[in-house]
Amino acid sequence: MDTTTVAPMYNSGRSDAASSAPFDPRRRAAQLLFRIENVPFSRWHTKARIVMGSATLFDAFDALSLAFVMPVLVGLWHLSPGEIGVLIAAGYLGQVIGALCFGWLAERLGRVPSASVTVGLMSVMSVACAFAGNFHLLFLCRFIQGIGVGGEVPVAATYINELSQAHGRGRFFLLYELIFPVGLMLAAQVGAFLVPRFGWEYMFLVGGIPGLVVALLIMRLPESPRWLIGKGRFDDAERVIGEIEASTPRRNLDPQHNAAETDRRISELYEGLHSQKKGNWKELFSPFYRGRTVVVWLLWASSYFVANGINNWLPSLYKTVYHLPLQESLHMASLSNVLSTCAVLVCALSVDRVGRRRWAMGCFVVSGILLAVLGALGAASPWSVMLLASSAYAVMGSATVLLYLYTPEIYPTRIRAIGTGLATSWLRAASATAPAVVGMVLTGQGIATVFLMFAGACVVGLVAASRMTETTNRPLEEISP
């Protein structure tokens, strides 16, 4: 791609007569969107990715922290498998509410204020979890914390996606999303070290206190220019875009020397815009978006039923089913998150070449085979679980992160946050259901049936993935008019 150095000029050679024509908001919006797409990734984008990524890191840490506390609480509070599942599910039940409420709020108040509130809420409640002295109080704290956790991820994903340009968007976004499995890996390593030595309460304090600082940093981020454009706040959007342009002299296309191509691209954006339409959740079920909505909901539900069902139960399975010592159980469980981080990195570097659809289908196939083999072998030893289940989780982990890239791509700016929020609510519902179902199946049918159940969920995901809309290297306004 040509990244020439140019002075900002975007009237595309139009005459004074043309520029004196009546104000056309769609034309202004198209020009601003062209400017967003015309600036290569720069230090401005990197700063936003780091700050919002820090929030996502602590989101992941808070989401997994209970899994590495649970082996201690089982003995301390004498919890049954059913109670373990209910306590794990508490956070995800809250996340359903958070994803729906904050997705709606982000469409109306903006991405930045919504994200800062979610991070503040989940951090305050993480500290509160450290002081919960019984099952019922911890359930309540995890539920409220889940509201913040559930709201942060879809809003942050929407924000980062809207800052991205078409070319290389997959790599840019997934390198940002890599921070989520890093957060899970960090939670696993910290939990394996901290909990046996200092106690379970410190796990929640480590996840909560730094998050309060991150919430303040998010408040200083500029608002998404695409959201501002969608709200008709063109002057505010232009100020943000001016900051982006000032961060680098490079441009993908020189408007002064390529006036015809500049006009063509602006015209394409102009034709694809429907600025007169206001965002409404009902549009998710319109003829154009209905199929996309059903497919992406199935993808979120099936992938996270497998991923979080495995990840949240592994520490307790090693401790209660295979009777391993606490520290060994936590260290073995932490391996899955190390492998997942590696898989997501490979995905980030490959997805713009492989494509969203083929990568997702491959993940469901590979994970399904690994889990089916583990179930057929009877999951006879903890080492077979560590090898096959951890590998299946790692592969599925790259698919779950891919969905944070794919879902905002398939909806227009006016419904992007609410569409992503509704879609991620299915991950929360599946993640709340999976631990409880695992507890029941484990008690009634045994460990092998648990993994066969996960393999069946992979089949559902594979069917859904085969119907995905390919979005690789296409402008957001072209994908979703």
N, C-alpha and C positions, 0 to 999 in steps of 0.2 A: 504494500500500500504506500502511495506517495505521501510523505510527511514533510511537505515543504514549509518554509518559514514565510509567513505572510502577515501583513497588517490586517486587522479585522475590517472586512468590508462585505456587506451582505445585501446591498441593493441590487446585485446581479446585473448591473448595467442598465437598469430601467431609467427611462427618461424622467425629467422633472414633471412632465405632464402626468406620467403614470404614478409618480410618487404623490401627486396632489389629488389623486382619486379618493373617494370616500373610504374611511377606515374600514378594513375588512379583518375582523378578529381571526378568521381562519387563516388568512394570509400571514398575519403577524405570528400566529402560533406555528405555522409551517416554517417560517424563517428562523424562529427561535429553536425549534426542534432540529433543523439542519445544523445550526451552530453547535448544539450539543453533540451531534453525531460527527461533526467535522474536527473535533479536538481529540487527538490521541490521548490515551491514558497517561496521566501526569502525576506529579507529587500531590496535587489537589485531590485526585481520586484516591491516592494511597492513604492520605491522612484520614479521609472519611471512612475508608475501609478498615483502617486500624482501630479507630475509635468505636465504630459500630461493631467491629469484630470483637473488641474487648467485652462488649455487652453479651455477645453471643457465646463467648468463652465461659462467662459466669453463668449464663443460662444453662449451658450443657453441664457445667459443674454442679449446679443446684439440682438439675433434673436427675443426675445419677447418684448424688450424695447418699440418698437413703439406701441404695442397694449395698453400699459398703459399710453402712451402719447396722443394717438389718441382722447380720449374723450375731452381733453383740446383743441386740434387743430381743432376739429370739430366746436367748437364755435368761436375760435380765427380767423380761416381762412375761416369760413363759407363753410365747405366741404360738398358735396353731398354724398349719399351712394356710387355712382360710383367712386367718387374721393377717398373715404376711401379705397375701394377695390384696386384701382390702386396703391395707396401709400403703402399699405401693400404688394402688389405683387412686388413692386420694388426690395426689398431685395432678394426675392426668384428668380427673374429673374437673378440677379447677381450671386446667389448661383448656378444656373445651369452652368454658365460659370466657376465659381470657382471649382466646383466638377469635371468638365471635364478637365480643364487645369492643376490643381494641382494633380489630379490622374495620368495624363500622366507624369507630372514633377517628381512625387515621384518614378515612375518606373525608371527614368533615373538618377536623382541626389541624390535620397535617401529620406527616410521618414523624418528624422530630419530637414534638411535644408528646405524642403517644408513646414513642419508644422510651423517652426519658421517664415517664410515669411507670411504665411496666418494669423497667430495670430497678427503679427505686422501690417498688412494691415487693418484687421478688427478693431483693437484698435485705430489706427490713424483716421480712418474714423468715428468711434463712437464719438471721440472728435469733428470732423468736423461737425457732425450732430447737435451738441449743438449750433453751430453758424449759422445754416441754417435758414434764416429769412422768407422763403416763401415756398410754395408747390413745386415749380420746383427745388429749390436748395436742399431741403430735399429728393426729389425723386432721384436726382443725387447722393447725398451722400449715401443714403441707397442702391442704386444699386451697387456702388463701394464697399461699406462695405460688401455687400452680396457676392462678389467674394471671399473675405477672409473667411467669415463665411462658405461658401459652400465648400471651399477647406480644411478647418481645420478638419472637422468631419470625412470624409472618410480616410484621411491620418492618423489621430490619431487613428482611429479604426483599421486600418491595422497594425499600429506599435504595439499597445497593443496586438492584436491577435497573431502577430508573436513572441511575447515574451512568449506566454502562452504554456503550455504543454497540452497534450490531457486530462489527468484526472483532472476534476474540472475546465476545461477551462471556462465553462459557468458561474460558480459562480465568478471566478476571473475577467472575463471580465465585467460581468454585475454589479459587485460591483464598477468597474471603471466607467461604463456607468451611474451608479446611479447619478453621479455628474451632468449629463445633466438635468434630472428633478429637481435636487436640484438647478441648475442654473435658471431654469424656475420658480421654487418656490421662489427663492431669488429675481428674477426680479419682480415677482408679489407682494411680500411683500414690497420691497423697493419702487416700483412704487406707491402702495397704500399709503405709508407713505410720500414719498418724493414729488411727483408731486403736491398734493393739497397744501402743505406747502411752498415749495421753487420754484416750477416752473418746466416745462417740460424739460428744458435744462439740469438740473442736473442729470436726468435719464441717458442721454448719457455720461456725464462726468464720472459718477460712473462706467459705463460699459467699458469705454475706457482707462482711465489712468492706472489702475492696470494691464490691459492686456499687456501693453508695457513691464512691468517687467517680466511677464510670458514668453513673446517671448524671452527674454534674457536667462531665465532659460532653455528653450527648446533647445537652441543652445548648451548647455553644456551636453545634453543627449548623450549617445552612440548610434550609428546607429544600426538598426535592424540586428542582426546576420544572420537571414534568408535571408534578402535582400543581404547582403554581400556575402553569400554563393552562391546565385543565380547569382551574378555578377562575380563569380570566385575569389573573394578577400578573399581567405581562411585564410591568415595570419591575416588580419584585423578582420575577424570573430572570429578567435581563441583567439585574445586578448579580445574581448568582452565576449566570453564564459568563458574565464579564470576569468574575473571579477565576472561573475555570480557564478561560482564554488567557488570562494574565499569568497563569502558572506555567505556561509553555509557549514558545513562539511557533511551534510546529502546527501544521494543519494537514488533514488528510487530502484536502482539495483546495487549491488556491482560487478563490472566487474572482480575483482580478484577471487571471489568465485563463480561467475555465468558466467563463460566464454562462455559456450554453449548458454545460453539464450541471452547474450550480442551479440554474433555472429549472432544469429537468428534475433534479432531485427535490427541490422545493415544491414543484408542481405535483410530484408523486405524493409527498407528504400532505399537501393541500387536499388532494382528491381523497386521501385516506382518512382525513379528519372528519369527525362529526361533532364539532364543538357545541352545536346547539343542543345536543343530547346531554341530559344530566344522569349521573350515575344512580342506578337502582338495582338492588339485589335481584329483582325479578328478571333482569336481563341475563343473568347467569343461566336461566332456563329458556331463553329465547331460542328459536330454531337454529341460529348460527352457533350459539355457545352451549346448547344443551348437551350435545355429544361430548364436547371437551370436558364439561363439568362432571358428567357421570364417570368418564374414564379416569380423570385425575382423582376423584374421590376414592375410586376402587384402588388406585395405585397407592395413595396415602394409607388407606386402611390395611391393605394386605402387607405392604412393606414394613410398616411399623408394628403390626401384629407380630411379625416374625422378629424384627430387630429388637424391639424393646421387651418382647416376651423373653427372648434369650438373655439379653444384657442385664435386665433387672433381676432375673432369677439365678444366674450362674453362681454368684457368691454363696447364696443360700443352698443351692443344689450341692455344691462341693462340700458344704458343712453338714447338711442334714441327710442327704442321700448317700454320699460316699464317705462321710464321717472323717473328713480331713481336718487338721488343726486350723484354727482361725487364720493365722498369718499365711499359711500355704493356700488356703481357700481364696483369700483376697489376692494373692500374687497370681494364682492361676487364672482367676477371673479377669485380672487386669490385662492379660495377654490379648484378649479379644479387641480391646480398644487400641492397643498398639498396632495390631494388624489392620484395623479399620482405618486408622490415620494413613497408613501406607496405601491402602486401596483408594481412598479419596484423593490422595496426591496423584496417583496414576490416572484417575478419572479426570482431574482438573487439567492435566497435561494432554489428555487424549480426546476429550469429549467433543471438541470442535472439529476433529477429523472423523471420529467414529459416528457422531450424531447422537442426539438424545434418545431416540427410539431404540436403536440397536444396542446401546449401552444398557438401557433399562431391561430389555428382553434378555440380554446375556446374564445380567445379575440374577434374575428370577430363575433362569435355567440352572446356573451353577449352584446357587444356594439351595434350590430344591433337590438337586441330585445329592449334594453333601448331606442334607438333613434326612433324606430318604435312606441313604446308606447307613447313617448313624442309627436310625430307628430300626432298620432291618437287622442290624448287628446287635440290637438290644441295649445299646448304650451301656455295655457291661462294665466299663472302667472309666475313671475320671480322665484318663489320658486320651481315650477315644473322644470324649466330650470336648476336651481342651483342643484337640486337633481339628475335628470335623465341625463342631458347633461354633467354635471361635472363628474358623475360616468362613463358614456360612454367614455368620454375623458380619464379618469384615466386608465380604462381597456385597451383602445387602445394605451395609452402611453407606457404600458409595451410591447406591440407588436412592436411599432416603435423602442424602444431601443433594443429589441431582434434582429431586423434586422441588427443592427450594429455588433452583434455577428455572426449572421448566414451568412451574405453576404461574409465577408472575408474567411469564412471556405470553401465555395464551389468553390473557385478558387485557383490555384497554385500560388506560390510566384511570378513567372515571370509575371503574369497578375493580381495579387491580388489588387493592388492599382488602376489600371485603371478599373478593373471590379467593384470594390466598388464605384469608382468615377462615372462611368456611371450609376450604379444602383441608387446612391443617387441623380443623376441629375433628376430622375423621381420624387423623393420626392420634389425637388425644383420646378419642373414644376407643380406638383399637388398642392403644397402649394401656388404657384403664381396664379394658376387658381381658387382655392377654394374661396379666398376672393372676387375676381371679380364676380364669379358665385353667391356667397351668396348675394352680393349687388344687382344683377339683379333679382334673385328669390325673395328676400325679397321685392323689390319694386313692382314686378309684381304679385307674388302669395301669399305672406304672410309668416309669421314666421313658421307655421306648415309645409309647404312644404319644407322649408330649412332642417328640421330635417328628413323628409321622404327621401329626396335626400341623406343625409348622411347614412341612413339605407340601401339604395340601393347600395351605394359604399361598405358597409360591405359585401354584398352578393358576389360581385366581389372578394373581398379579401379572403373570405372563400373558394371559388373555387380554387383560386391560392394556398392557404395554404395547401389544401388537396393534392397537388402535390409536396410538399417540399421534399428534400432529408434529411433524418435524419442524423445528424452529431454529436450527443451527445457522448462525451468521445472517439472520434476517432482521431488519429493523423492527422494533416493537410495534410501530404504527402500521407496518405491513402485515405482520402476523395477526394483529387484533385491531381491526378497524373500528 
